[in-house]
């Protein structure tokens, strides 16, 4: 197996793992962020976990954007990058709201998108 083939296989395998993970997170993260009584510390920890996923996914995206790899993988990576970005932004927004005290004090929940 050539070094290029190994990188391609690793990138594709990691892309598939991220696809599976994101499929779970798009259900779990909005539900977690919408819980009343959620603390800023809890949201901060969730955001850190999401950010680790984003950072790892950035590496995956570099691997699948190598020339010669099927464009299907590149399009899938682009779609997953948007989802990771949305998850991160949702957690950041909830942290801002909690830091202001808007949600924690009123009990208002953020809507699911």
SULSULDA-V689905 format. One record per backbone hydrogen bond with DSSP energy under -1.0 kcal/mol. CO is the residue of the C=O (numbers start at 0). NH is the residue of the N-H. Records with the same first field share a line. If there is no record, write none. Layout:
BEGIN
CO: NH ; NH
END
This chain:
BEGIN
1: 5
2: 6
3: 7
4: 8
5: 9
6: 10
7: 11
8: 12
9: 13
10: 14
11: 15
12: 16
13: 17
14: 18
15: 19
16: 20
17: 21
18: 22
19: 23
20: 24
21: 25
23: 27
24: 28
27: 31
28: 32
29: 33
34: 37
38: 42
39: 43
40: 44
41: 45
42: 46
43: 47
44: 48
45: 49
46: 50
47: 51
48: 52
49: 53
50: 54
51: 55
52: 56
53: 57
54: 58
55: 59
56: 60
57: 61
58: 62
59: 63
60: 64
62: 65
65: 68
69: 72
70: 74
71: 75
72: 76
73: 77
74: 78
75: 79
76: 80
77: 81
78: 82
79: 83
80: 84
81: 85
82: 86
83: 87
84: 88
85: 89
86: 90
87: 91
88: 92
89: 93
90: 94
91: 95
92: 96
93: 97
94: 98
95: 99
96: 101
100: 104
102: 106
END
